[in-house]
Amino acid sequence: MGREEYLKKLRSKIRKMPKEEIEAAIEYYDEYFEEAGEDSDDSVIKRLGSPSSVAAQILADHAVKDLDAETRSAKKSLSSIWFIILAIFAAPIGLPLLLVLFLLILTLIIVCAVTIFTLFLFVAVLPISGLFSIIAGFGVLLQHWQTSLFFIGIGSLAIGIGMLLYQPVVLFSKKTSIAIVSLLKRVFDKATYKYKGVLR
């Protein structure tokens, strides 16, 4: 495989990244080949490894770099998780290990997504149920004022707790998605390091 074919394969494996990042990566490796000279294309390819392993590292680095940016959002975290998954699939590791990794990642993502969804649902339902409780309290005000005060108090408490819990739940969801991406990056780095150790 020559330099042009190597760069072409690399470009096809990182095609999901932003265009400017793809161009920067291809330009970097093209310059790497340039500095080594035309006669040493084979030795450069041997040092770099397969286009799949280089692409996997580029995708993983891109995912982690997205997390280090100042503005973090759930969309960026999901994008980073997607790039980590792509990086794992681009890595040339054994199929059984790949399948186990994929299933573990999928399970982790589903468990965290369900937990975050449940917390958001709980935080959203508290103020709504509190509002209904207050309305019910005013509905029985003329019949039994003690029961009315009880319902209004419980409703106000539910609304207050819902409003207080909103910010911690948002923070928890951000921290959880960042922790998942960091964990996936570490797993990916260990898997590719072991694979490179087997090759040497």
C-alpha positions as CSV (number, residue, x, y, z in Angstrom):
1,M,0.0,0.0,0.0
2,G,1.4,3.4,-1.0
3,R,1.0,6.8,0.6
4,E,-1.9,7.9,-1.5
5,E,-3.9,4.8,-0.9
6,Y,-3.1,5.0,2.9
7,L,-4.4,8.6,3.1
8,K,-7.4,7.7,1.0
9,K,-8.4,4.8,3.3
10,L,-7.7,7.1,6.3
11,R,-10.0,9.8,4.9
12,S,-12.8,7.3,4.3
13,K,-12.6,6.0,7.9
14,I,-12.9,9.5,9.5
15,R,-15.5,10.8,7.1
16,K,-18.0,11.4,9.9
17,M,-15.9,14.1,11.5
18,P,-16.3,17.8,10.7
19,K,-14.7,18.7,7.3
20,E,-12.0,21.0,8.7
21,E,-10.9,18.3,11.2
22,I,-10.7,15.7,8.4
23,E,-8.5,18.1,6.3
24,A,-6.3,18.9,9.2
25,A,-5.7,15.2,10.0
26,I,-5.0,14.3,6.4
27,E,-2.7,17.3,6.0
28,Y,-0.8,16.3,9.2
29,Y,-0.2,12.7,8.0
30,D,0.6,13.9,4.5
31,E,3.3,16.1,6.0
32,Y,4.5,13.2,8.1
33,F,5.0,11.2,4.9
34,E,6.7,14.3,3.3
35,E,9.2,14.6,6.1
36,A,10.2,11.0,5.9
37,G,10.9,11.1,2.2
38,E,9.4,9.2,-0.8
39,D,11.6,6.1,-0.4
40,S,10.4,5.4,3.2
41,D,6.6,5.2,2.7
42,D,6.6,1.6,3.8
43,S,8.6,2.3,7.0
44,V,6.2,5.2,7.8
45,I,3.2,3.0,7.3
46,K,4.8,0.3,9.5
47,R,5.4,2.9,12.2
48,L,1.9,4.4,12.0
49,G,0.0,1.2,11.8
50,S,-3.0,0.5,9.7
51,P,-5.3,3.3,8.5
52,S,-8.0,1.8,10.8
53,S,-5.9,2.2,14.0
54,V,-4.9,5.7,13.0
55,A,-8.5,6.6,12.3
56,A,-9.6,5.1,15.6
57,Q,-7.1,7.2,17.5
58,I,-8.2,10.4,15.6
59,L,-11.9,9.7,16.3
60,A,-11.2,9.1,20.0
61,D,-9.1,12.2,20.3
62,H,-11.8,14.2,18.5
63,A,-14.4,13.0,21.0
64,V,-12.3,13.8,24.0
65,K,-11.4,17.2,22.5
66,D,-15.1,18.0,22.2
67,L,-15.5,17.4,25.9
68,D,-12.7,19.7,26.9
69,A,-14.4,22.6,25.2
70,E,-15.8,25.3,27.5
71,T,-19.4,24.9,26.2
72,R,-20.7,21.5,27.1
73,S,-24.1,20.4,26.0
74,A,-26.0,17.1,25.9
75,K,-25.8,17.2,22.1
76,K,-22.0,17.5,22.2
77,S,-21.8,14.6,24.8
78,L,-23.9,12.4,22.6
79,S,-21.8,13.4,19.6
80,S,-18.7,12.5,21.6
81,I,-20.2,9.1,22.6
82,W,-21.0,8.5,18.9
83,F,-17.3,9.3,17.9
84,I,-16.0,6.9,20.6
85,I,-18.2,4.1,19.3
86,L,-17.0,4.9,15.7
87,A,-13.5,4.8,16.9
88,I,-14.0,1.4,18.6
89,F,-15.4,0.0,15.4
90,A,-12.6,1.5,13.3
91,A,-10.0,-0.2,15.6
92,P,-8.7,-3.5,14.2
93,I,-9.3,-5.6,17.3
94,G,-10.8,-9.1,17.4
95,L,-14.5,-9.5,16.6
96,P,-15.5,-11.2,19.9
97,L,-13.8,-8.4,21.9
98,L,-15.4,-5.8,19.7
99,L,-18.9,-7.4,20.2
100,V,-18.4,-7.6,24.0
101,L,-17.2,-4.0,24.1
102,F,-20.1,-2.8,22.0
103,L,-22.7,-4.6,24.2
104,L,-21.1,-3.2,27.4
105,I,-21.1,0.3,25.9
106,L,-24.7,-0.1,24.7
107,T,-25.8,-1.4,28.1
108,L,-24.0,1.5,29.9
109,I,-25.5,4.1,27.6
110,I,-29.1,2.6,28.0
111,V,-28.8,2.4,31.8
112,C,-27.6,6.0,32.1
113,A,-30.2,7.3,29.6
114,V,-33.0,5.6,31.5
115,T,-31.7,6.9,34.8
116,I,-31.4,10.4,33.5
117,F,-34.9,10.2,31.8
118,T,-36.4,8.9,35.1
119,L,-34.9,11.7,37.1
120,F,-36.1,14.4,34.6
121,L,-39.6,12.8,34.6
122,F,-39.6,12.9,38.4
123,V,-38.5,16.5,38.5
124,A,-41.1,17.4,35.9
125,V,-44.0,15.6,37.6
126,L,-43.4,17.0,41.0
127,P,-44.5,20.6,40.2
128,I,-47.4,19.3,38.1
129,S,-48.7,17.2,40.9
130,G,-48.1,20.0,43.3
131,L,-50.2,22.3,41.1
132,F,-53.0,19.8,41.1
133,S,-52.8,19.4,44.9
134,I,-53.1,23.2,45.3
135,I,-56.1,23.3,43.0
136,A,-57.7,20.4,45.0
137,G,-56.9,22.3,48.2
138,F,-58.8,25.4,47.0
139,G,-61.6,23.1,45.8
140,V,-62.2,21.8,49.4
141,L,-61.5,25.2,51.1
142,L,-65.2,25.9,52.0
143,Q,-65.9,22.3,53.1
144,H,-62.9,21.6,55.4
145,W,-60.3,24.3,55.8
146,Q,-57.7,22.0,57.5
147,T,-57.7,19.6,54.6
148,S,-57.5,22.5,52.2
149,L,-54.4,23.9,54.0
150,F,-52.9,20.4,54.0
151,F,-53.3,20.0,50.2
152,I,-52.1,23.5,49.5
153,G,-49.0,23.0,51.7
154,I,-48.2,19.6,50.1
155,G,-48.6,21.1,46.7
156,S,-46.4,24.1,47.5
157,L,-43.8,21.7,48.9
158,A,-43.9,19.5,45.7
159,I,-43.4,22.5,43.5
160,G,-40.5,23.8,45.6
161,I,-38.8,20.4,45.6
162,G,-39.3,20.0,41.9
163,M,-37.7,23.5,41.2
164,L,-34.8,22.8,43.6
165,L,-34.0,19.4,42.0
166,Y,-34.0,20.7,38.4
167,Q,-30.5,22.1,38.4
168,P,-28.8,19.2,40.2
169,V,-30.5,16.8,37.8
170,V,-29.2,18.8,34.8
171,L,-25.7,18.9,36.3
172,F,-25.9,15.1,37.1
173,S,-26.9,14.3,33.5
174,K,-24.0,16.4,32.1
175,K,-21.4,14.9,34.5
176,T,-22.7,11.4,33.7
177,S,-22.4,11.8,30.0
178,I,-18.9,13.3,30.4
179,A,-17.9,10.4,32.6
180,I,-19.3,7.8,30.1
181,V,-17.2,9.4,27.3
182,S,-14.1,9.5,29.5
183,L,-14.6,5.8,30.5
184,L,-15.1,4.8,26.8
185,K,-11.9,6.7,25.9
186,R,-9.9,4.8,28.5
187,V,-11.4,1.4,27.5
188,F,-10.6,2.2,23.9
189,D,-7.1,3.3,24.6
190,K,-6.4,0.1,26.6
191,A,-7.9,-2.1,23.9
192,T,-5.8,-0.5,21.2
193,Y,-2.7,-0.5,23.4
194,K,-3.0,-4.2,24.0
195,Y,-3.6,-4.8,20.3
196,K,-0.5,-2.7,19.4
197,G,1.5,-4.7,22.0
198,V,0.5,-8.0,20.3
199,L,1.7,-6.7,17.0
200,R,5.1,-5.8,18.3
